[in-house]
């Protein structure tokens, strides 16, 4: 079958680079357009990125000779699917323009996340939220990823919320510097240090999981109502967000119940055997000192959520530690998995 023509907006940034890497030789999609700022427009991707590529693997050959354009629908004609890694300062307007011109947009930016008619997608968690695409008035559609901090958290909560109900959540994040983009956090601010503030992060962490775990009613998403309290911190780790989670349940499960629920959990990506889907979306580590970014980050090619240290909480019910790869599972990989889900469900066609 003919592959879907894909564009990447913000292709020179840290998330854009992950898109370029993950889309190499993809069975469903072929990259035909790359878009970035005026500084890069008109040059080849290889020329622009020879000193800016920050991923350990080399720039894929397919991308090197693509001429970078501006992020405008008129500059990327023929593209059916757009992955957006644009900065939020411009993403909202640009993504809307693409949707109005018939493209499906899958965005990593915050601009459209809380629109009740826009799915805040984590493919294993809420594939049924795709139903609300019918209520979007544009010829194209917009889908967003959740914030990278809560992607793994929400995945760990999903099967437990379905079985036991959640009353409240407390979370403490230790977030990698790559989450700040490039060049990110100044060296003298982060080395040997913990920064107990990330602008806007706690607000996202306290509302986005509720939307992800909400229900579809009358063509829009109604968020779950359990409260979340979040503390978000930047730590001197390159990749990998670690989050300590405490949860109060409506019906308290046993330790064995929780572990069994996590082990048996599978979402639509696993049932459909999507190319980027981890075979086991939640991987539990039994060791007392796991998960750790250095040891566990690449589990499931960076797409699995790694959980450990499950123990009773003296104030709430249970607590555990979640690790997820913030630029793969929390950003480009999640967006690509969402696109694969759309393709398999026949919502994108060549």
Secondary structure, DSSP 8 states (H G I E B T S, - for coil): ---EEEEEETTTSHHHHHHHHHTTT-SSEEEEEEEE-TTTTTSBHHHHHTTT--SSS---HHHHT-BEEES-GGGSTT-SEEEE---HHHHHHHHHHHHHTT-EEEE-SSTTTT-TTS-EE-TTT-GGGGGGGGG--SSSEEEEE--HHHHHHHHHHHHHHHHH-EEEEEEEEEE-GGGG-SS-S-HHHHTT-EE---TTHHHHHHHHHHHHT-EEETTEEE----EEEEEEEEES-SS-EEEEEEEEESS---HHHHHHHHHH---HHHHTT-TT--SSSEEEE-STT---HHHHTTTTTTTSEEEEEEEE-SSSSEEEEEEE-TTIIIIIHHHHHHHHHHHHTTSS--
